[in-house]
Amino acid sequence: MRNCWYADNRDLVKWSVLMHLAIMNSASYILQIAYFQECSFAKVELDTEEKVIPEEVQKHLRDIRNIENFSSAIKVRVFNKVIEDRRRYLLEAKEFISRYAAEGRCILFLDPDTGLEPTNPNLKHVLKKEADEFWKSLKIGDVLVLYQHQTNRNGKPWQESKRMEFEEAIGAPKGSVKVGRGPKLAKDVVLFYAIKA
């Protein structure tokens, strides 16, 4: 996830689905693994002079950790280390998750820029083996959620094939991965989720 895209319509879909899942599953926490990457912001102009966006403005409008201040009985915690080394990132993310293991059920939200790995993955994707590692780290009753952006732009169906790939990646029983979406807000994203049984 990039901070320059924080708080758009996709976030309305993401956080609405996550809150509903947390309520439905009596979760105490939503733990976001942000697959974070920094953005550089364009400058504003005062007459002809360019000025950077003030840090206070960026923190208020584009700080992905702002969701931790969400007013709810369900607590949100964000793992927002910049992803550079995948192996180290996975280890640190799993350590972050383990801090909340005794606190009750959790929704573990994998939030990359685009979703599950394609043929040639990069840091914008969750690798299938990473999804499996996160799945294995969950307790019974916890929920694993994956942000998935539309995989192609040529009009072909994409959601079901990606849902099945995610299901296979985590070794979940056939048909157990479900879909959360908000097509009237952002028709190009879905959230795949599975409850650990």
N, CA and C atoms as a LAMMPS dump frame, in Angstrom:
ITEM: TIMESTEP
0
ITEM: NUMBER OF ATOMS
591
ITEM: BOX BOUNDS ff ff ff
-5.0000000000000000e+02 5.0000000000000000e+02
-5.0000000000000000e+02 5.0000000000000000e+02
-5.0000000000000000e+02 5.0000000000000000e+02
ITEM: ATOMS id mol type element x y z
1 1 1 N 0.839 -1.183 0
2 1 2 C 0 0 0
3 1 3 C 0.876 1.234 0
4 2 1 N 0.492 2.201 -0.778
5 2 2 C 1.222 3.468 -0.834
6 2 3 C 0.43 4.548 -0.099
7 3 1 N 1.142 5.371 0.658
8 3 2 C 0.465 6.409 1.438
9 3 3 C -0.247 7.431 0.558
10 4 1 N 0.184 7.589 -0.697
11 4 2 C -0.478 8.581 -1.556
12 4 3 C -1.89 8.161 -1.938
13 5 1 N -2.243 6.895 -1.75
14 5 2 C -3.589 6.434 -2.088
15 5 3 C -4.481 6.25 -0.864
16 6 1 N -3.972 6.596 0.297
17 6 2 C -4.739 6.391 1.522
18 6 3 C -6 7.251 1.531
19 7 1 N -7.102 6.683 1.998
20 7 2 C -8.38 7.373 2.216
21 7 3 C -9.14 7.674 0.929
22 8 1 N -9.003 6.834 -0.074
23 8 2 C -9.824 6.968 -1.27
24 8 3 C -11.033 6.024 -1.156
25 9 1 N -11.833 5.892 -2.218
26 9 2 C -13.015 5.02 -2.164
27 9 3 C -12.662 3.566 -1.894
28 10 1 N -11.498 3.138 -2.343
29 10 2 C -11.082 1.762 -2.073
30 10 3 C -10.918 1.544 -0.575
31 11 1 N -10.448 2.579 0.132
32 11 2 C -10.338 2.449 1.587
33 11 3 C -11.708 2.395 2.25
34 12 1 N -12.698 3.076 1.689
35 12 2 C -14.061 2.94 2.214
36 12 3 C -14.518 1.489 2.107
37 13 1 N -14.245 0.862 0.974
38 13 2 C -14.605 -0.547 0.785
39 13 3 C -13.808 -1.415 1.754
40 14 1 N -12.487 -1.248 1.771
41 14 2 C -11.612 -2.073 2.619
42 14 3 C -12.056 -2.048 4.07
43 15 1 N -12.134 -0.835 4.621
44 15 2 C -12.373 -0.732 6.053
45 15 3 C -13.82 -1.045 6.42
46 16 1 N -14.752 -0.857 5.529
47 16 2 C -16.138 -1.28 5.806
48 16 3 C -16.229 -2.796 5.863
49 17 1 N -15.635 -3.463 4.876
50 17 2 C -15.637 -4.934 4.868
51 17 3 C -14.921 -5.463 6.111
52 18 1 N -13.759 -4.886 6.422
53 18 2 C -12.994 -5.351 7.588
54 18 3 C -13.764 -5.177 8.891
55 19 1 N -14.422 -4.026 9.058
56 19 2 C -15.193 -3.81 10.29
57 19 3 C -16.353 -4.795 10.388
58 20 1 N -17.051 -5.024 9.287
59 20 2 C -18.147 -5.991 9.315
60 20 3 C -17.638 -7.393 9.635
61 21 1 N -16.513 -7.786 9.048
62 21 2 C -15.936 -9.098 9.36
63 21 3 C -15.546 -9.195 10.834
64 22 1 N -14.97 -8.13 11.364
65 22 2 C -14.57 -8.124 12.771
66 22 3 C -15.787 -8.274 13.682
67 23 1 N -16.852 -7.568 13.376
68 23 2 C -18.075 -7.665 14.181
69 23 3 C -18.678 -9.061 14.071
70 24 1 N -18.8 -9.566 12.837
71 24 2 C -19.409 -10.883 12.613
72 24 3 C -18.616 -12.01 13.27
73 25 1 N -17.299 -11.84 13.409
74 25 2 C -16.446 -12.892 13.952
75 25 3 C -15.947 -12.591 15.361
76 26 1 N -16.541 -11.603 16.01
77 26 2 C -16.179 -11.218 17.376
78 26 3 C -14.677 -11.013 17.535
79 27 1 N -14.074 -10.326 16.576
80 27 2 C -12.632 -10.074 16.621
81 27 3 C -12.337 -8.864 17.496
82 28 1 N -11.239 -8.938 18.216
83 28 2 C -10.785 -7.82 19.039
84 28 3 C -9.909 -6.856 18.252
85 29 1 N -9.207 -7.396 17.254
86 29 2 C -8.23 -6.613 16.506
87 29 3 C -8.37 -6.813 14.999
88 30 1 N -8.037 -5.756 14.269
89 30 2 C -7.744 -5.84 12.847
90 30 3 C -6.267 -5.491 12.739
91 31 1 N -5.482 -6.432 12.243
92 31 2 C -4.052 -6.225 12.074
93 31 3 C -3.76 -6.066 10.587
94 32 1 N -3.322 -4.892 10.204
95 32 2 C -3.05 -4.6 8.803
96 32 3 C -1.563 -4.787 8.52
97 33 1 N -1.253 -5.681 7.582
98 33 2 C 0.11 -5.829 7.076
99 33 3 C 0.123 -5.033 5.776
100 34 1 N 0.712 -3.85 5.82
101 34 2 C 0.501 -2.85 4.776
102 34 3 C 1.335 -3.039 3.505
103 35 1 N 2.334 -3.909 3.52
104 35 2 C 3.209 -3.998 2.338
105 35 3 C 3.536 -2.581 1.881
106 36 1 N 3.973 -1.777 2.829
107 36 2 C 4.073 -0.332 2.685
108 36 3 C 5.215 0.111 1.783
109 37 1 N 4.916 1.1 0.956
110 37 2 C 5.907 1.77 0.124
111 37 3 C 5.608 3.264 0.172
112 38 1 N 6.65 4.048 0.371
113 38 2 C 6.482 5.502 0.447
114 38 3 C 6.225 6.091 -0.941
115 39 1 N 5.495 7.174 -0.974
116 39 2 C 5.278 7.939 -2.2
117 39 3 C 5.964 9.287 -2.044
118 40 1 N 6.361 9.845 -3.152
119 40 2 C 6.787 11.236 -3.116
120 40 3 C 5.625 12.033 -3.707
121 41 1 N 5.306 13.121 -3.058
122 41 2 C 4.154 13.921 -3.468
123 41 3 C 4.589 15.081 -4.347
124 42 1 N 3.734 15.421 -5.284
125 42 2 C 3.978 16.599 -6.118
126 42 3 C 3.927 17.844 -5.232
127 43 1 N 4.439 18.916 -5.736
128 43 2 C 4.445 20.176 -4.987
129 43 3 C 3.219 21.003 -5.346
130 44 1 N 2.91 21.955 -4.483
131 44 2 C 1.864 22.933 -4.77
132 44 3 C 2.565 24.213 -5.232
133 45 1 N 1.804 25.107 -5.84
134 45 2 C 2.392 26.356 -6.317
135 45 3 C 1.687 27.548 -5.676
136 46 1 N 2.475 28.493 -5.25
137 46 2 C 1.978 29.785 -4.788
138 46 3 C 2.477 30.796 -5.81
139 47 1 N 1.541 31.224 -6.642
140 47 2 C 1.879 32.045 -7.792
141 47 3 C 2.827 31.223 -8.656
142 48 1 N 4.094 31.548 -8.738
143 48 2 C 5.02 30.755 -9.567
144 48 3 C 6.03 29.981 -8.729
145 49 1 N 5.923 30.088 -7.416
146 49 2 C 6.885 29.421 -6.536
147 49 3 C 6.348 28.064 -6.084
148 50 1 N 7.158 27.016 -6.262
149 50 2 C 6.772 25.673 -5.824
150 50 3 C 7.062 25.494 -4.345
151 51 1 N 6.139 24.824 -3.663
152 51 2 C 6.278 24.537 -2.233
153 51 3 C 5.943 23.067 -1.999
154 52 1 N 6.658 22.449 -1.079
155 52 2 C 6.359 21.056 -0.739
156 52 3 C 5.073 21.002 0.09
157 53 1 N 4.433 19.877 0.074
158 53 2 C 3.253 19.692 0.923
159 53 3 C 3.746 19.614 2.366
160 54 1 N 3.212 20.444 3.255
161 54 2 C 3.675 20.442 4.643
162 54 3 C 3.494 19.072 5.302
163 55 1 N 4.444 18.739 6.13
164 55 2 C 4.418 17.448 6.822
165 55 3 C 3.109 17.256 7.591
166 56 1 N 2.598 18.319 8.203
167 56 2 C 1.353 18.217 8.97
168 56 3 C 0.179 17.811 8.073
169 57 1 N 0.156 18.343 6.874
170 57 2 C -0.909 18.013 5.919
171 57 3 C -0.785 16.548 5.501
172 58 1 N 0.443 16.133 5.184
173 58 2 C 0.656 14.73 4.813
174 58 3 C 0.247 13.791 5.94
175 59 1 N 0.644 14.119 7.169
176 59 2 C 0.298 13.25 8.311
177 59 3 C -1.209 13.152 8.504
178 60 1 N -1.898 14.266 8.329
179 60 2 C -3.35 14.256 8.539
180 60 3 C -4.083 13.516 7.43
181 61 1 N -3.689 13.725 6.19
182 61 2 C -4.446 13.189 5.06
183 61 3 C -3.875 11.919 4.445
184 62 1 N -2.605 11.607 4.67
185 62 2 C -1.995 10.476 3.986
186 62 3 C -1.186 9.554 4.887
187 63 1 N -1.391 9.596 6.182
188 63 2 C -0.682 8.703 7.096
189 63 3 C -1.524 7.445 7.304
190 64 1 N -1.038 6.32 6.799
191 64 2 C -1.836 5.092 6.873
192 64 3 C -2.082 4.633 8.306
193 65 1 N -1.302 5.117 9.255
194 65 2 C -1.523 4.734 10.659
195 65 3 C -2.682 5.498 11.293
196 66 1 N -3.249 6.471 10.599
197 66 2 C -4.391 7.207 11.143
198 66 3 C -5.554 6.28 11.473
199 67 1 N -5.668 5.182 10.775
200 67 2 C -6.757 4.237 11.031
201 67 3 C -6.679 3.667 12.451
202 68 1 N -5.497 3.699 13.061
203 68 2 C -5.366 3.214 14.442
204 68 3 C -6.135 4.087 15.424
205 69 1 N -6.474 5.307 15.028
206 69 2 C -7.245 6.208 15.883
207 69 3 C -8.743 6.066 15.673
208 70 1 N -9.13 5.106 14.88
209 70 2 C -10.532 4.833 14.591
210 70 3 C -11.281 4.595 15.892
211 71 1 N -12.41 5.229 16.06
212 71 2 C -13.179 5.13 17.295
213 71 3 C -14.097 3.915 17.233
214 72 1 N -13.665 2.837 17.844
215 72 2 C -14.418 1.589 17.813
216 72 3 C -13.921 0.675 18.928
217 73 1 N -14.762 -0.269 19.333
218 73 2 C -14.33 -1.27 20.302
219 73 3 C -13.297 -2.206 19.672
220 74 1 N -13.305 -2.29 18.362
221 74 2 C -12.34 -3.12 17.644
222 74 3 C -11.091 -2.267 17.414
223 75 1 N -9.964 -2.762 17.886
224 75 2 C -8.714 -2.013 17.763
225 75 3 C -8.043 -2.339 16.428
226 76 1 N -7.442 -1.331 15.828
227 76 2 C -6.722 -1.5 14.572
228 76 3 C -5.248 -1.21 14.831
229 77 1 N -4.392 -2.115 14.365
230 77 2 C -2.951 -1.92 14.457
231 77 3 C -2.358 -2.115 13.067
232 78 1 N -1.41 -1.249 12.716
233 78 2 C -0.837 -1.249 11.375
234 78 3 C 0.646 -1.591 11.435
235 79 1 N 1.041 -2.598 10.677
236 79 2 C 2.452 -2.911 10.464
237 79 3 C 2.854 -2.157 9.207
238 80 1 N 3.542 -1.027 9.39
239 80 2 C 3.812 -0.14 8.254
240 80 3 C 5.291 0.012 7.946
241 81 1 N 6.065 -1.01 8.241
242 81 2 C 7.469 -0.95 7.831
243 81 3 C 7.531 -0.995 6.311
244 82 1 N 8.476 -0.284 5.754
245 82 2 C 8.65 -0.293 4.304
246 82 3 C 9.151 -1.669 3.889
247 83 1 N 8.499 -2.239 2.875
248 83 2 C 8.906 -3.547 2.384
249 83 3 C 10.064 -3.385 1.406
250 84 1 N 11.188 -4.036 1.718
251 84 2 C 12.355 -4.031 0.849
252 84 3 C 12.895 -5.45 0.702
253 85 1 N 13.108 -6.108 1.811
254 85 2 C 13.605 -7.487 1.841
255 85 3 C 12.445 -8.379 2.271
256 86 1 N 11.917 -9.174 1.357
257 86 2 C 10.714 -9.976 1.632
258 86 3 C 10.871 -10.918 2.813
259 87 1 N 11.997 -11.611 2.894
260 87 2 C 12.187 -12.592 3.967
261 87 3 C 12.158 -11.904 5.327
262 88 1 N 12.899 -10.816 5.433
263 88 2 C 12.933 -10.065 6.696
264 88 3 C 11.557 -9.471 7.009
265 89 1 N 10.903 -8.951 5.98
266 89 2 C 9.573 -8.357 6.151
267 89 3 C 8.596 -9.39 6.719
268 90 1 N 8.599 -10.591 6.154
269 90 2 C 7.708 -11.65 6.625
270 90 3 C 7.993 -12.001 8.078
271 91 1 N 9.252 -12.142 8.436
272 91 2 C 9.611 -12.461 9.827
273 91 3 C 9.146 -11.372 10.786
274 92 1 N 9.389 -10.114 10.431
275 92 2 C 8.985 -9.003 11.298
276 92 3 C 7.466 -8.877 11.375
277 93 1 N 6.779 -9.127 10.268
278 93 2 C 5.315 -9.065 10.269
279 93 3 C 4.735 -10.161 11.148
280 94 1 N 5.296 -11.361 11.072
281 94 2 C 4.804 -12.464 11.913
282 94 3 C 5.076 -12.193 13.396
283 95 1 N 6.194 -11.548 13.684
284 95 2 C 6.486 -11.151 15.064
285 95 3 C 5.453 -10.125 15.545
286 96 1 N 5.119 -9.166 14.692
287 96 2 C 4.087 -8.164 14.987
288 96 3 C 2.761 -8.863 15.305
289 97 1 N 2.364 -9.823 14.499
290 97 2 C 1.108 -10.56 14.696
291 97 3 C 1.129 -11.298 16.019
292 98 1 N 2.265 -11.907 16.354
293 98 2 C 2.353 -12.708 17.58
294 98 3 C 2.116 -11.879 18.84
295 99 1 N 2.368 -10.578 18.767
296 99 2 C 2.134 -9.707 19.931
297 99 3 C 0.656 -9.636 20.316
298 100 1 N -0.223 -9.939 19.369
299 100 2 C -1.66 -9.822 19.616
300 100 3 C -2.353 -11.18 19.725
301 101 1 N -1.596 -12.255 19.657
302 101 2 C -2.173 -13.606 19.632
303 101 3 C -3.021 -13.909 20.866
304 102 1 N -2.623 -13.414 22.011
305 102 2 C -3.347 -13.709 23.248
306 102 3 C -4.506 -12.747 23.49
307 103 1 N -4.703 -11.785 22.621
308 103 2 C -5.706 -10.739 22.822
309 103 3 C -7.087 -11.098 22.279
310 104 1 N -7.276 -12.302 21.819
311 104 2 C -8.559 -12.69 21.244
312 104 3 C -8.443 -12.87 19.747
313 105 1 N -9.58 -12.999 19.114
314 105 2 C -9.603 -13.199 17.664
315 105 3 C -9.131 -11.957 16.934
316 106 1 N -8.562 -12.202 15.745
317 106 2 C -8.131 -11.055 14.948
318 106 3 C -8.497 -11.256 13.482
319 107 1 N -8.581 -10.139 12.806
320 107 2 C -8.695 -10.092 11.356
321 107 3 C -7.295 -9.708 10.887
322 108 1 N -6.642 -10.574 10.136
323 108 2 C -5.321 -10.27 9.602
324 108 3 C -5.504 -9.836 8.153
325 109 1 N -5.177 -8.584 7.893
326 109 2 C -5.439 -7.965 6.606
327 109 3 C -4.144 -7.747 5.838
328 110 1 N -3.953 -8.484 4.744
329 110 2 C -2.801 -8.315 3.866
330 110 3 C -3.174 -7.271 2.82
331 111 1 N -2.449 -6.157 2.805
332 111 2 C -2.844 -4.991 2.021
333 111 3 C -1.744 -4.515 1.066
334 112 1 N -1.443 -5.314 0.046
335 112 2 C -0.466 -4.866 -0.951
336 112 3 C -1.12 -3.892 -1.925
337 113 1 N -0.327 -3.324 -2.821
338 113 2 C -0.885 -2.417 -3.826
339 113 3 C -1.87 -3.122 -4.746
340 114 1 N -1.541 -4.348 -5.17
341 114 2 C -2.39 -4.975 -6.185
342 114 3 C -2.955 -6.338 -5.83
343 115 1 N -2.41 -7.07 -4.89
344 115 2 C -3.001 -8.344 -4.507
345 115 3 C -2.04 -9.509 -4.602
346 116 1 N -2.599 -10.683 -4.87
347 116 2 C -1.83 -11.917 -4.935
348 116 3 C -0.921 -11.905 -6.16
349 117 1 N 0.215 -12.536 -6.014
350 117 2 C 1.228 -12.508 -7.069
351 117 3 C 0.719 -12.971 -8.428
352 118 1 N 1.145 -12.263 -9.485
353 118 2 C 0.906 -12.713 -10.854
354 118 3 C 2.114 -13.549 -11.304
355 119 1 N 2.263 -13.726 -12.597
356 119 2 C 3.39 -14.497 -13.129
357 119 3 C 4.733 -13.872 -12.758
358 120 1 N 4.84 -12.562 -12.832
359 120 2 C 6.088 -11.859 -12.489
360 120 3 C 5.838 -10.904 -11.325
361 121 1 N 5.891 -11.411 -10.083
362 121 2 C 5.564 -10.561 -8.934
363 121 3 C 6.659 -9.544 -8.61
364 122 1 N 6.237 -8.504 -7.903
365 122 2 C 7.173 -7.524 -7.358
366 122 3 C 6.683 -7.139 -5.967
367 123 1 N 7.187 -6.06 -5.412
368 123 2 C 6.83 -5.679 -4.041
369 123 3 C 5.4 -5.187 -3.898
370 124 1 N 4.672 -5.046 -4.994
371 124 2 C 3.268 -4.653 -4.951
372 124 3 C 2.347 -5.843 -4.695
373 125 1 N 2.909 -7.028 -4.564
374 125 2 C 2.12 -8.256 -4.459
375 125 3 C 2.451 -9.048 -3.197
376 126 1 N 1.473 -9.828 -2.745
377 126 2 C 1.692 -10.834 -1.714
378 126 3 C 2.044 -12.119 -2.452
379 127 1 N 3.165 -12.718 -2.097
380 127 2 C 3.517 -13.997 -2.696
381 127 3 C 2.629 -15.09 -2.108
382 128 1 N 2.349 -16.107 -2.896
383 128 2 C 1.502 -17.209 -2.425
384 128 3 C 2.087 -17.869 -1.192
385 129 1 N 3.412 -18.047 -1.182
386 129 2 C 4.039 -18.677 -0.011
387 129 3 C 3.931 -17.767 1.218
388 130 1 N 3.92 -16.443 1.032
389 130 2 C 3.722 -15.527 2.161
390 130 3 C 2.3 -15.645 2.698
391 131 1 N 1.324 -15.685 1.785
392 131 2 C -0.068 -15.843 2.214
393 131 3 C -0.215 -17.114 3.042
394 132 1 N 0.417 -18.188 2.597
395 132 2 C 0.373 -19.458 3.321
396 132 3 C 1.019 -19.332 4.703
397 133 1 N 2.153 -18.645 4.783
398 133 2 C 2.829 -18.444 6.078
399 133 3 C 1.93 -17.653 7.035
400 134 1 N 1.29 -16.611 6.529
401 134 2 C 0.386 -15.83 7.379
402 134 3 C -0.794 -16.692 7.825
403 135 1 N -1.351 -17.474 6.921
404 135 2 C -2.472 -18.353 7.238
405 135 3 C -2.082 -19.312 8.357
406 136 1 N -0.911 -19.895 8.249
407 136 2 C -0.43 -20.85 9.261
408 136 3 C -0.211 -20.191 10.612
409 137 1 N 0.039 -18.886 10.632
410 137 2 C 0.303 -18.19 11.896
411 137 3 C -0.977 -17.84 12.658
412 138 1 N -2.143 -18.039 12.027
413 138 2 C -3.41 -17.66 12.662
414 138 3 C -3.931 -18.742 13.602
415 139 1 N -4.738 -18.289 14.556
416 139 2 C -5.438 -19.196 15.468
417 139 3 C -6.802 -19.551 14.878
418 140 1 N -7.392 -20.615 15.383
419 140 2 C -8.748 -20.979 14.973
420 140 3 C -9.684 -19.825 15.32
421 141 1 N -10.521 -19.445 14.365
422 141 2 C -11.452 -18.333 14.542
423 141 3 C -10.941 -17.02 13.978
424 142 1 N -9.624 -16.923 13.741
425 142 2 C -9.075 -15.724 13.107
426 142 3 C -9.466 -15.713 11.632
427 143 1 N -9.4 -14.53 11.025
428 143 2 C -9.782 -14.375 9.623
429 143 3 C -8.613 -13.769 8.852
430 144 1 N -8.272 -14.385 7.728
431 144 2 C -7.249 -13.834 6.842
432 144 3 C -7.952 -13.136 5.686
433 145 1 N -7.558 -11.885 5.435
434 145 2 C -8.165 -11.078 4.372
435 145 3 C -7.052 -10.595 3.434
436 146 1 N -7.315 -10.661 2.139
437 146 2 C -6.366 -10.199 1.128
438 146 3 C -7.021 -9.162 0.235
439 147 1 N -6.383 -8.001 0.113
440 147 2 C -6.809 -6.973 -0.842
441 147 3 C -6.41 -7.441 -2.233
442 148 1 N -7.355 -7.393 -3.172
443 148 2 C -7.06 -7.78 -4.549
444 148 3 C -7.603 -6.733 -5.505
445 149 1 N -6.706 -6.148 -6.269
446 149 2 C -7.078 -5.19 -7.306
447 149 3 C -7.358 -5.951 -8.596
448 150 1 N -8.155 -5.381 -9.459
449 150 2 C -8.478 -6 -10.74
450 150 3 C -7.193 -6.385 -11.472
451 151 1 N -7.166 -7.617 -11.983
452 151 2 C -5.933 -8.14 -12.571
453 151 3 C -5.763 -7.84 -14.045
454 152 1 N -6.827 -7.513 -14.726
455 152 2 C -6.685 -7.166 -16.138
456 152 3 C -7.688 -6.081 -16.485
457 153 1 N -7.493 -5.451 -17.587
458 153 2 C -8.367 -4.342 -17.974
459 153 3 C -9.091 -4.627 -19.285
460 154 1 N -9.102 -5.884 -19.716
461 154 2 C -9.714 -6.18 -21.012
462 154 3 C -11.127 -6.749 -20.904
463 155 1 N -11.743 -6.581 -19.744
464 155 2 C -13.141 -6.965 -19.592
465 155 3 C -13.396 -8.424 -19.24
466 156 1 N -12.367 -9.231 -19.181
467 156 2 C -12.559 -10.638 -18.842
468 156 3 C -12.767 -10.791 -17.335
469 157 1 N -13.537 -11.808 -16.919
470 157 2 C -13.707 -12.051 -15.483
471 157 3 C -12.354 -12.344 -14.815
472 158 1 N -12.18 -11.836 -13.612
473 158 2 C -10.907 -12.006 -12.918
474 158 3 C -11.072 -12.436 -11.464
475 159 1 N -12.216 -12.123 -10.854
476 159 2 C -12.37 -12.348 -9.422
477 159 3 C -12.341 -13.823 -9.032
478 160 1 N -13.065 -14.654 -9.746
479 160 2 C -13.152 -16.059 -9.357
480 160 3 C -11.814 -16.776 -9.503
481 161 1 N -11.084 -16.486 -10.571
482 161 2 C -9.792 -17.159 -10.739
483 161 3 C -8.808 -16.741 -9.644
484 162 1 N -8.809 -15.472 -9.27
485 162 2 C -7.928 -15.013 -8.184
486 162 3 C -8.391 -15.562 -6.839
487 163 1 N -9.697 -15.649 -6.631
488 163 2 C -10.219 -16.23 -5.385
489 163 3 C -9.723 -17.669 -5.243
490 164 1 N -9.804 -18.428 -6.326
491 164 2 C -9.364 -19.823 -6.29
492 164 3 C -7.847 -19.926 -6.092
493 165 1 N -7.083 -19.022 -6.684
494 165 2 C -5.625 -19.01 -6.477
495 165 3 C -5.293 -18.767 -5.007
496 166 1 N -5.995 -17.817 -4.399
497 166 2 C -5.762 -17.513 -2.985
498 166 3 C -6.14 -18.707 -2.121
499 167 1 N -7.266 -19.312 -2.405
500 167 2 C -7.731 -20.493 -1.672
501 167 3 C -6.682 -21.611 -1.738
502 168 1 N -6.176 -21.841 -2.938
503 168 2 C -5.157 -22.874 -3.127
504 168 3 C -3.856 -22.513 -2.417
505 169 1 N -3.463 -21.24 -2.486
506 169 2 C -2.216 -20.795 -1.862
507 169 3 C -2.194 -21.051 -0.369
508 170 1 N -3.332 -20.854 0.302
509 170 2 C -3.365 -21.04 1.755
510 170 3 C -3.837 -22.44 2.154
511 171 1 N -4.172 -23.262 1.17
512 171 2 C -4.606 -24.628 1.467
513 171 3 C -5.953 -24.696 2.154
514 172 1 N -6.822 -23.728 1.891
515 172 2 C -8.159 -23.709 2.504
516 172 3 C -9.077 -24.66 1.735
517 173 1 N -10.075 -25.225 2.414
518 173 2 C -11.015 -26.11 1.717
519 173 3 C -11.704 -25.396 0.558
520 174 1 N -11.998 -26.152 -0.478
521 174 2 C -12.633 -25.601 -1.679
522 174 3 C -13.935 -24.888 -1.309
523 175 1 N -14.072 -23.666 -1.803
524 175 2 C -15.268 -22.873 -1.556
525 175 3 C -15.265 -22.111 -0.246
526 176 1 N -14.186 -22.215 0.545
527 176 2 C -14.182 -21.557 1.857
528 176 3 C -13.723 -20.1 1.804
529 177 1 N -13.036 -19.697 0.741
530 177 2 C -12.648 -18.29 0.608
531 177 3 C -13.835 -17.53 0.028
532 178 1 N -14.243 -16.497 0.738
533 178 2 C -15.384 -15.662 0.347
534 178 3 C -14.902 -14.308 -0.171
535 179 1 N -15.841 -13.493 -0.65
536 179 2 C -15.489 -12.214 -1.269
537 179 3 C -16.279 -11.078 -0.624
538 180 1 N -15.569 -10.01 -0.249
539 180 2 C -16.186 -8.764 0.184
540 180 3 C -15.918 -7.728 -0.889
541 181 1 N -16.906 -6.897 -1.154
542 181 2 C -16.734 -5.897 -2.219
543 181 3 C -17.682 -4.718 -2.006
544 182 1 N -17.449 -3.676 -2.752
545 182 2 C -18.306 -2.483 -2.752
546 182 3 C -18.365 -1.939 -4.156
547 183 1 N -19.033 -2.644 -5.082
548 183 2 C -18.978 -2.282 -6.497
549 183 3 C -19.498 -0.882 -6.832
550 184 1 N -20.322 -0.32 -5.969
551 184 2 C -20.812 1.034 -6.25
552 184 3 C -19.812 2.094 -5.791
553 185 1 N -18.826 1.688 -5.02
554 185 2 C -17.77 2.599 -4.567
555 185 3 C -16.485 2.427 -5.372
556 186 1 N -16.098 1.167 -5.574
557 186 2 C -14.855 0.854 -6.296
558 186 3 C -15.007 -0.537 -6.894
559 187 1 N -15.368 -0.599 -8.147
560 187 2 C -15.657 -1.889 -8.769
561 187 3 C -14.408 -2.659 -9.163
562 188 1 N -13.23 -2.051 -9.014
563 188 2 C -11.998 -2.722 -9.415
564 188 3 C -11.242 -3.383 -8.267
565 189 1 N -11.864 -3.497 -7.085
566 189 2 C -11.217 -4.154 -5.95
567 189 3 C -12.187 -5.092 -5.238
568 190 1 N -11.617 -6.139 -4.655
569 190 2 C -12.355 -7.038 -3.776
570 190 3 C -11.445 -7.389 -2.613
571 191 1 N -12.044 -7.919 -1.577
572 191 2 C -11.282 -8.472 -0.459
573 191 3 C -11.665 -9.938 -0.336
574 192 1 N -10.673 -10.82 -0.465
575 192 2 C -10.895 -12.244 -0.267
576 192 3 C -10.657 -12.54 1.198
577 193 1 N -11.507 -13.396 1.783
578 193 2 C -11.322 -13.724 3.19
579 193 3 C -11.668 -15.179 3.486
580 194 1 N -10.968 -15.696 4.498
581 194 2 C -11.201 -17.071 4.949
582 194 3 C -11.079 -17.106 6.456
583 195 1 N -11.944 -17.877 7.087
584 195 2 C -11.931 -18.045 8.533
585 195 3 C -11.154 -19.317 8.849
586 196 1 N -10.176 -19.214 9.734
587 196 2 C -9.359 -20.367 10.122
588 196 3 C -10.2 -21.308 10.979
589 197 1 N -10.337 -22.541 10.52
590 197 2 C -11.139 -23.525 11.259
591 197 3 C -10.264 -24.552 11.933
